[in-house]
Amino acid sequence: MFRFVRFKTSKHWLLMLLGTVSAFVCVVVSPTKVLSTQANVSMDVGTVTAQMNVWQAIFLGFVQGATEFLPISSTAHLKAVPVALHWGDPGVAFTAVIQLGSIAAVLWYFWGDLTQVIKGAVGAVSRSDYQDSNFRIALGIVFGTIPIVFFGLLIKNLFAEFYDSTLRSMAVIAIASIVMSLLMGLAEQLGKRRRNFDKLGMEDGVLMGLAQAMALIPGVSRSGSTLTAGLFMSLERETAARFSFLLGIPAITLAGLVELKDLLSAGFGDAGILSLIAGVISSAIFSYLAIAWLIRFLKTRSTWVFVWYRLVFGVLILGAIAGGLLKNS
């Protein structure tokens, strides 16, 4: 049995190495096509939303909902899918606003856990019991949200043009997907998976919050980075996923509200409001289904399917760019 497990593990890493080498070859063979970017920052949020019809918005809501909580990056898919379908980039604002559907879904699904943590934390403060598990989890969520808020505001106010023109390029998304697939595979292999939800503390929130801030890089995946961090921190897979979802509530909500404010200021354009509402509703429905499926899946299965998916996804994008089938915009 030991020999079989060792062989299987070696095969995993051999195949991942081959995939990574393939991606590297794409960059080496056609570095100009893969790494060069064409700035596409002239479209404002109003223009982007105005070009999005209702059916496209519903479909992108499905993409958002199906990928937001799976560790495969909703940002990457919301950029790659419409570009592959020749719809153009829906834009940061549209992407962030339809996340409000995802936050509605996660609130709905985890309402019991959330109210338990809040009530428990309030009760702990009233009793001055600062070792209470609910208080430590609540504090971890608060402190864990600070890094992504800080760096998110920093990017929005100082590096917005660089972010839109360079970091949101398809090549960056592909490379981030490949790197995260390797890290997730390493976490799956090394993680002890011996700590459940009752053993979470403030330090877990801080560490997972730092990992969450990595998701500001398109293609990293908020769910993927936090789940990977949780596995490295010896959390059970299901526990890592549940805590990742709770930790993401403030971050996703703030991002959606900030972009909604910008979108309202810029204007919706023709039929923009209807498209946006359709996208949010679609996102909410499919987000809920994705959460329920992932929690059930991780009770008995590993994350290797997501590792392979991310590796193949990244390699295919780089290959398409190198072959001239996909523009690196």
matplotlib code that plots the C-alpha trace (Angstrom):
import matplotlib.pyplot as plt

x = [0.0, 2.8, 4.5, 1.2, 0.7, 4.2, 3.9, 0.6, 2.1, 5.1, 2.9, 0.9, 4.0, 5.5, 2.3, 2.3, 5.9, 5.1, 2.3, 4.5, 7.2, 4.5, 3.6, 7.2, 7.7, 4.8, 6.4, 9.9, 8.6, 6.4, 7.4, 6.1, 2.6, 2.3, 3.7, 2.9, -0.3, -2.4, -3.9, -7.6, -8.4, -10.3, -13.7, -15.4, -17.8, -20.8, -19.7, -18.8, -22.2, -24.1, -22.6, -23.7, -27.1, -29.4, -28.6, -24.9, -25.3, -27.2, -24.5, -21.7, -23.7, -23.6, -19.8, -19.4, -21.6, -20.1, -16.5, -16.5, -16.4, -14.7, -10.9, -10.5, -10.8, -14.0, -12.0, -10.0, -13.1, -15.1, -12.2, -11.3, -14.8, -16.2, -12.9, -13.0, -16.6, -15.6, -17.8, -14.9, -13.8, -16.9, -14.8, -13.8, -17.0, -19.4, -17.4, -17.4, -21.1, -22.4, -20.4, -23.3, -25.2, -22.5, -22.5, -26.2, -25.8, -23.0, -25.0, -28.0, -26.0, -23.9, -26.5, -26.6, -22.8, -22.5, -25.2, -23.6, -20.2, -21.6, -23.8, -21.1, -18.6, -21.0, -21.6, -17.9, -17.3, -20.1, -18.5, -15.0, -14.2, -11.7, -10.6, -14.1, -13.8, -16.5, -14.8, -11.5, -13.0, -14.9, -11.7, -9.8, -12.4, -12.0, -8.2, -8.1, -10.1, -7.7, -5.0, -7.2, -9.0, -5.6, -4.1, -7.3, -7.6, -3.9, -4.4, -7.6, -6.1, -2.5, -2.2, -5.6, -4.2, -1.4, -3.9, -6.4, -3.8, -1.3, -2.4, -5.8, -4.0, -4.7, -1.0, -1.0, -4.2, -2.8, 0.5, -1.3, -3.5, -0.5, 1.4, -1.6, -2.2, 1.3, 0.8, -2.5, -1.0, 1.8, -0.7, -2.8, 0.3, 1.8, -1.3, -2.0, -5.8, -6.2, -7.9, -11.6, -13.8, -13.8, -10.0, -9.9, -8.4, -7.6, -4.2, -5.9, -7.9, -4.8, -2.9, -5.8, -6.4, -2.9, -3.5, -6.8, -5.1, -3.2, -6.5, -6.2, -4.0, -6.4, -6.2, -5.1, -8.7, -9.8, -11.2, -8.2, -5.6, -7.5, -8.2, -4.6, -3.5, -6.0, -4.5, -1.0, -2.3, -3.4, -7.1, -9.5, -10.6, -14.2, -13.1, -10.8, -13.5, -16.2, -13.8, -12.7, -16.3, -17.0, -13.8, -14.7, -18.1, -16.7, -14.2, -16.6, -19.3, -17.0, -15.7, -19.2, -20.5, -17.5, -17.8, -21.6, -21.1, -18.7, -21.1, -24.0, -21.9, -20.8, -24.3, -25.7, -26.2, -29.0, -30.7, -27.7, -29.7, -31.7, -28.5, -26.9, -29.9, -30.1, -26.4, -26.7, -29.7, -28.0, -24.8, -26.8, -28.5, -25.4, -23.2, -25.5, -25.4, -21.6, -21.1, -23.4, -21.6, -18.1, -18.8, -20.3, -17.4, -14.6, -16.0, -14.9, -12.7, -9.3, -8.6, -6.6, -9.4, -9.0, -5.2, -5.4, -8.1, -6.1, -2.9, -4.7, -6.6, -3.4, -1.5, -4.3, -4.5, -0.8, -0.9, -3.8, -2.0, 1.3, -0.7, -2.4, -5.9, -6.3, -5.3, -3.4, -5.6]
y = [0.0, 2.4, 1.8, 2.4, 5.7, 6.8, 5.9, 7.8, 10.8, 10.7, 10.5, 13.6, 15.7, 14.3, 15.3, 18.7, 19.2, 18.4, 20.9, 23.6, 22.9, 23.2, 26.6, 27.6, 26.5, 28.6, 31.7, 30.9, 30.1, 33.2, 35.6, 38.6, 37.2, 35.7, 38.5, 41.7, 43.5, 46.0, 48.5, 48.3, 50.8, 53.4, 51.9, 53.3, 51.2, 52.7, 51.7, 48.2, 47.6, 49.2, 46.6, 43.7, 42.3, 40.4, 36.9, 37.6, 38.9, 35.8, 33.6, 35.6, 35.4, 31.6, 31.8, 34.1, 31.9, 28.6, 29.8, 32.3, 29.7, 26.9, 27.3, 28.1, 31.9, 33.7, 36.7, 34.6, 33.0, 36.2, 37.6, 34.5, 33.3, 36.5, 37.2, 33.7, 34.2, 37.6, 39.6, 41.6, 42.2, 42.9, 45.1, 45.3, 47.1, 44.6, 41.7, 43.2, 44.2, 40.7, 39.4, 40.8, 37.8, 35.6, 37.4, 36.9, 33.2, 32.8, 34.7, 32.5, 29.3, 30.2, 32.3, 29.7, 29.7, 33.5, 34.2, 31.6, 33.3, 36.8, 35.9, 33.8, 36.7, 39.2, 36.9, 36.3, 40.1, 40.5, 37.7, 39.0, 35.5, 36.3, 32.7, 31.8, 30.1, 32.2, 35.4, 34.3, 33.3, 36.6, 38.5, 36.4, 37.4, 41.1, 41.1, 38.8, 41.2, 44.1, 43.0, 42.7, 46.0, 47.8, 46.5, 46.8, 50.5, 50.9, 49.4, 51.4, 54.7, 54.4, 51.6, 51.4, 51.9, 49.4, 46.9, 47.2, 47.2, 44.7, 42.6, 41.8, 40.5, 36.9, 36.0, 37.1, 35.2, 32.0, 32.2, 32.9, 29.9, 27.6, 28.9, 28.4, 24.9, 24.0, 25.6, 23.9, 20.5, 21.1, 22.0, 18.9, 16.8, 18.3, 19.3, 17.3, 17.9, 17.4, 20.6, 21.1, 24.3, 24.2, 24.6, 27.8, 31.0, 34.6, 33.7, 31.4, 34.4, 36.6, 34.0, 33.2, 36.9, 37.4, 34.6, 36.2, 39.4, 37.5, 37.1, 40.8, 39.3, 38.1, 34.4, 33.6, 32.9, 34.1, 30.7, 29.0, 31.0, 30.7, 27.0, 26.4, 28.4, 26.4, 23.1, 24.4, 25.3, 21.7, 22.4, 19.8, 20.4, 21.1, 23.4, 25.3, 25.8, 26.9, 29.4, 30.7, 31.4, 33.2, 35.2, 36.2, 37.8, 41.2, 41.4, 40.4, 42.7, 45.7, 45.2, 44.9, 48.0, 50.1, 49.2, 49.6, 53.2, 53.8, 52.3, 54.4, 57.5, 56.6, 55.6, 52.3, 53.0, 51.5, 48.6, 48.4, 48.1, 45.2, 43.4, 44.0, 42.7, 39.6, 39.0, 39.4, 37.0, 34.4, 34.8, 34.2, 31.0, 29.4, 30.6, 28.8, 25.6, 25.8, 26.3, 23.4, 21.1, 22.1, 21.5, 18.1, 17.3, 18.2, 16.0, 12.9, 14.1, 15.9, 19.1, 17.4, 17.9, 21.6, 21.4, 19.7, 22.0, 25.1, 23.8, 22.8, 26.1, 28.1, 26.1, 26.3, 30.1, 30.5, 28.1, 30.0, 33.3, 31.8, 30.4, 33.7, 32.2, 34.5, 38.1, 39.0, 41.9]
z = [0.0, 0.9, -2.5, -4.3, -2.6, -3.2, -6.9, -7.2, -5.5, -7.8, -10.9, -9.7, -9.5, -12.7, -14.6, -12.9, -13.9, -17.5, -17.5, -16.0, -18.6, -21.3, -20.0, -19.9, -23.4, -24.6, -23.0, -24.4, -27.9, -28.3, -25.5, -27.4, -27.9, -24.5, -22.4, -24.3, -23.5, -25.3, -22.9, -22.8, -20.2, -22.2, -21.6, -18.5, -16.4, -18.0, -21.5, -20.5, -18.8, -21.7, -24.1, -21.9, -22.9, -20.5, -21.8, -21.7, -18.1, -17.1, -18.5, -16.8, -13.6, -14.0, -14.6, -11.5, -9.3, -10.4, -10.0, -7.1, -4.3, -6.2, -6.0, -9.7, -9.8, -10.8, -12.0, -14.4, -15.9, -16.1, -18.1, -20.1, -21.0, -22.5, -24.3, -25.8, -26.9, -28.4, -26.1, -24.7, -21.1, -19.0, -16.8, -13.1, -12.1, -13.6, -12.2, -8.7, -8.7, -9.7, -6.7, -4.6, -5.8, -4.5, -1.1, -0.9, -1.5, 1.1, 3.7, 3.0, 3.2, 6.3, 8.1, 11.0, 11.4, 11.0, 13.7, 16.0, 15.7, 16.2, 19.2, 20.7, 20.3, 21.8, 24.7, 25.2, 25.4, 27.9, 30.1, 29.4, 28.1, 25.4, 25.0, 23.7, 20.3, 18.7, 19.9, 18.5, 15.1, 14.9, 15.7, 13.1, 10.4, 11.3, 11.3, 8.3, 6.3, 6.8, 4.4, 1.3, 2.2, 2.6, -0.6, -2.5, -1.7, -2.5, -6.0, -6.6, -5.7, -6.9, -9.4, -11.1, -14.6, -14.2, -12.7, -15.6, -18.4, -17.1, -14.1, -15.8, -18.9, -20.0, -19.6, -16.0, -15.3, -16.9, -15.0, -11.7, -12.3, -12.9, -9.9, -7.6, -9.0, -7.9, -4.4, -3.9, -5.0, -2.5, 0.3, -0.5, -0.3, 2.9, 4.8, 8.0, 8.0, 11.7, 12.9, 12.7, 13.0, 16.8, 16.9, 14.8, 16.3, 15.6, 14.1, 11.6, 10.4, 10.1, 8.1, 5.9, 5.5, 4.1, 1.7, 0.7, -0.2, -2.9, -4.7, -5.8, -8.5, -11.2, -11.7, -8.1, -6.7, -3.3, -2.5, -3.9, -2.0, 1.3, 0.9, 0.0, 3.1, 5.3, 4.1, 4.9, 8.3, 8.9, 8.7, 7.5, 3.9, 4.8, 7.7, 5.5, 2.9, 5.5, 7.2, 3.8, 2.9, 6.2, 5.9, 2.4, 3.4, 4.4, 1.5, -1.2, 0.2, 0.4, -3.2, -4.6, -2.8, -3.8, -7.4, -7.3, -6.1, -9.0, -11.4, -10.2, -10.6, -14.1, -15.3, -16.5, -20.2, -22.3, -20.4, -18.1, -14.9, -16.3, -17.3, -14.0, -12.0, -14.2, -13.6, -9.8, -9.6, -11.8, -9.7, -6.4, -7.6, -9.0, -6.1, -3.6, -5.7, -5.9, -2.1, -1.3, -3.8, -2.7, 1.0, 0.3, -2.1, 0.3, 3.1, 1.2, -1.7, -2.2, -4.1, -6.8, -9.4, -8.9, -9.0, -12.4, -13.7, -12.9, -14.4, -17.7, -17.7, -17.4, -20.0, -22.5, -22.2, -22.7, -25.6, -27.2, -26.8, -28.2, -31.1, -31.9, -31.0, -28.1, -27.6, -24.5, -23.5]

ax = plt.figure().add_subplot(projection="3d")
ax.plot(x, y, z, "-o")
ax.set_aspect("equal")
plt.show()
